[in-house]
Amino acid sequence: MSPSEVQQVEQHTGQKAEDLSEEQLDAAMDDLGIEGQEPTDQEIAMLEAEDQNTQPTQVNQPVSEAELISRLERLGALKAQGILTEEEFQAQKAKLLGL
């Protein structure tokens, strides 16, 4: 989603997009007529950089169950939107679960 679409979803739901469950995000996108789209090279680079920046923190700090669920839901939403492939989703999920 573009930044303006994220803002639309947040205004529509009254919550941050990353705090929404996959179902809530899908419903909001449907309500607003927003379709999932392929990520740009810039978005992929940003996701990869964010992953590299947060990786040491994840290793050093235990993650609460609620935070883990939130992160898994966010991954699911990215996959549902077509931003992550099945392979990328499984790899990130394994990282989060420590597998």
LINKA-V940241 format. One record per backbone hydrogen bond with DSSP energy under -1.0 kcal/mol. CO is the residue of the C=O (numbers start at 1). NH is the residue of the N-H. If there is no record, write none. Layout:
BEGIN
CO | NH
CO | NH
END
This chain:
BEGIN
2 | 6
3 | 7
4 | 8
5 | 9
6 | 10
7 | 11
8 | 12
9 | 13
10 | 14
16 | 19
17 | 20
21 | 25
22 | 26
23 | 27
24 | 28
25 | 29
26 | 30
27 | 31
28 | 32
29 | 34
40 | 44
41 | 45
42 | 46
43 | 47
44 | 48
45 | 49
46 | 50
47 | 51
48 | 52
49 | 53
50 | 54
51 | 55
54 | 58
55 | 59
56 | 60
57 | 61
64 | 68
65 | 69
66 | 70
67 | 71
68 | 72
69 | 73
70 | 74
71 | 75
72 | 76
73 | 77
74 | 78
75 | 79
76 | 80
77 | 81
78 | 83
78 | 84
79 | 82
85 | 89
86 | 90
87 | 91
88 | 92
89 | 93
90 | 94
91 | 95
92 | 96
93 | 97
94 | 99
END
